[in-house]
Amino acid sequence: MIRIGRGEINNVNYVPSHSTERIILKSLMDDPLIYSYQSVGELEFEITLRKNIIESSKAMDQGQAEFEVFAHSRCNPKYWNRTITGGFSLRGDVLPSEAIQDIYLNSSLYGFECATAMLIVYYHAVLNTIGDQHFNRLFRGLYLYSWHSDSDLRLQTVDTDHLIPGDVVYFRNPDVSPETRWWQGENAVVLEDGRFFGHGIGITSAEQIIESLNRHRRPGSRRSAFMIRTITRPHFKYLARVTSMREDNVHKPQNPVIHHDDPSIPTDKYQYFLIMHLLNK
């Protein structure tokens, strides 16, 4: 359900038929959760960003970036410094927008695991939504590692069975073989046609992702991989507002980076690592 101010939107006809935008809008309207916006512009921002998340996923799928665990990750040293833990730290002499674009333009130089891939998709989609100037203002000092994200993304997790195109879901493999730990799960973007994009697996159905994970279980396992109910999404309304309202804030707070060397983990596991780190400080 969609509310703008005190009114509800019940008509999808103001967006083109058979478009990704209409599919996203209808999915928002059909969700039993209430999505409230201060203006039509906020709603349109979310629809556009969701569409761009889908487009950035497809562009990554068409590229040559490979799946790699942290120990074997690689990046273009012209834009990023690879850390000893396998993360990518933005060089101080390049613009964030150019560095993110380079992952797509020179994709063969890059290798990363699937959680990092989701953050790259987010940043690329946000860049294509708000433009270079706003992106470079908001996302200075980028660091790509697992689910660590810039505080302006304000990643949210929601427990739901209602998937909206542009959401990120997680397929868990509870009996993964210890010899292929990177097959413990797959982070994947929900596409507009009901399929999913997962880095390393590509664009495919939920059933095929589960089948791929099941091929990497412990010998004798009878437990199948499955999609968990927790989905991840950026804070669309916050991004819409901060893009148009906030002045430069060089000293904005950032979450600490939790280096864990555990590939292909879901958002909630990274959040657990973060909480434990903060509790033990």
N, C-alpha and C positions, 0 to 999 in steps of 0.2 A: 504494500500500500504506500502511496506517495502523498505527502501533504506539503503544500507550499503556503506558508502562513497558516491561516485557519481553513483553507480549502483543500480539497482532494483533486487529484488528476485521475480521470477515468477514461481518457481518450488518447489513443496512440497516433491519431491521424495527422498530428502536426509534424511528425517526422516521416521521411520517405518510406513508402512500403517496400518490403523485401530488403530492407537495409539492416546492417548490424546495429545501428542506433535504435531502430524500432524493436529489434529482438531484445536488446538490453532494457529498454524502457518497459516493455511488456513484462519482462522477468522481474523488474523492480515492483511493478504494479501487482503482480501475482504473488509476491512474497507476503506471508502473513505478518512479517515484521513491518513496522511503520518506519518509513524513510521520510524525515522532515527536513525541509529546506527553507531558508530565509527568502529565496528568490528563485525564479525560473533559471536564472543564470547559474546558480549553484548546481541545480539538477543537470543542466546542459554540460557543465564542467565535468561532472562525474561520468555522464554518458560518453563524452569525448575522451576522457582519460581511460575509461574501460575499453573503448574501441581501440585506442592506441596501445594499450597493454596487449590486446589480441594481435594487432599488427606487428608490434615489436617481437612477439613470440614467433610469429610466422617468419619474420625476417631472420631471427636467430636460427630457426630451423633450416632456412635456405642457405645459411652461411656455412663456414668450415671450422668454426670453433668446436673443439672436441671435449668430451667428458674426461676429466682428470681428477684424481684425488689430490689433496692439498700438497702432498710431497712432490707431485709431478706437475703442478700447475705452471702455467706460463703466460706471459703477457708481452706486449710491445714495450720495450724499455724506453722508447721515445716519449711515452706518455705516463708510464707506471713504473714504480719500483716494486719488484717482487720481494716480499719479506721472507725471512727464514721459515715462517710458519705457513707459507703458501698463499698469503693474502696479497692484494695489489693496492699499493699506496700511491695516490695521485702525486705526480711530480709537482714541485712548487712553481715551475716555470711554464706550465701549460694550463689552459682553461678546462674546467670540468666538462663543459659541453663537447669540446674537441676530443677529450679522452674517452668519453662514453661513445661518441660516434665512431671512434677508431676501432672499437671492439667489433663493430658491424662492418666497417669499411675494410679492415685488415684482419678479418676473423681467423684466418689460418695461423696467425701468430699467437692465438689464445687457446688456453685449455683450463677448465674449471669445473667444479662439481655442481650439482643441480640446485642447491640452495643459493649459492653465489649467482647462478644463472637467473634465478627469480629476481634478485636485487638488480642485476644488470637490465633485465626487461623492464622493471619498474622505473629505473632512472631514465632509460631511453624513452619510455612512453611519456614520462613527465616532461622531459626535454621537448618532445614533439608536441606537447600540449601547451606549454607555457613559453617556449622560445628560449633562445640562447641567453638573452640578457637577464631574465628572471632566474633561469636555471643557474647561471654562474653566480648570481647574488646569493641564492639559497644554499647551494650545495658545494661550498668550498671544502677543501680538505677531505675529499672522498676516500674511503677505504673499503675495498671489496673483500669480504671474508664471510662465508657462511651467511647466516641471517642477521649479521650486524648491519644496521642501517642508520642513515643520517636521521637526526631527530625530527626533521621537517617532514619525513614520510609518515611518521606516527603510525607505524604498522599496528593493525588491529586483528584480533582473532575472534571469531564468532562460531558458536556451535549451532549448526543448522544442517538440514537436509536439502535446503533450497539453494541451488547453485545459480549464480548470476555470471554471465560471461564477463571475463576479466578477473574473477576470483582465482585464488591459488588454493589448490587442494593437496592432500598428501595421501599417498598409497603406502600403507605399512606392510612390511614383510616380517612377521613376528618370529619366524624360524629361519632367518637368513643364515646361510652358511658362514661360519667364522672366516673362511678362506676368501670370501668375496663380500666383505663387510659393506662395501659401497652399494650393494644391492639390498640394503636394509629398508629402502623405501624410495619413493619418487615424488618430488615436488612437481606439480603440473598446473598449467594455466588452463582454465575453462574457456573453450572457444565458443563461438556463436552457433556452431552447428552441432554441439553436443560432444565433440571430440575434445582431446586434451593435448597440450604441448608439454613434454617433459624433456629437458636437456639430456641427450644421450640416448633417449628412446625415440624422440621425434613426435610427430603428430599422429595420434591414433586413438582408439577407443579405450574406455575404462577396462573392458574385458581383456584387451591385448596387453595393457600395462600390467594387469594382475597376472596374466599368463607369463609375461617376461620375468616378473619378480619370482613367481613360483618355480621357475627353472633354476633358481639360485637359493633353494632352501637346504637345510641340513638333511642328510640322508635319512629316509624313513619318516620325514615330517608329513603330517596330514593336514596341518593348518594352512589355509590359503591366505595369501595376501588380500588386503581389503582397503577400501577408502575410508578414512576416518571422518568424523563429522565436523571437525574443526577446519574452518577455512580462514585464509589470510587475505587482507586487503589493506591498502593505504587509507589514510583518513582523508577521503575526498573533499569533504566540506572544509576541513582545515587548510588543505592545499589551495583550494579556491580562494579562501579569504586571505591567506598569508601572501599569495602571489600578488594580490591587488592592493594590500593594505600595509604590509610591514616594510619598514626601512631597513637598511643594512644592520645586521647584528653579527659582528665578527665573533663575539664571545658567547654565542648561543650554547647552551649546555648540550653535551653529547654523552650517550651511554658508553661505558667502557667496552672495549673489544674483548670478547671471551674466545680465546684460542683453545680449541678442543680436539682438533685432528680427527673428527668423527664425520665422515662425508655423508651427504644425503639425509640430513636430519630434518624433522619438521620444525615449524616455528616454535611450538610449545616446548620442545626439548631445549632449544637455544634459550628461550625465556627462563627455563628452569636453571640452566647453567648461570645465567645472568643474576637471577635472584639469589642463588647460593653464593655467588661471588660477593654480592652486596651485603649479604647477611654475615659473611665471614671477614669482612673488612675490619 
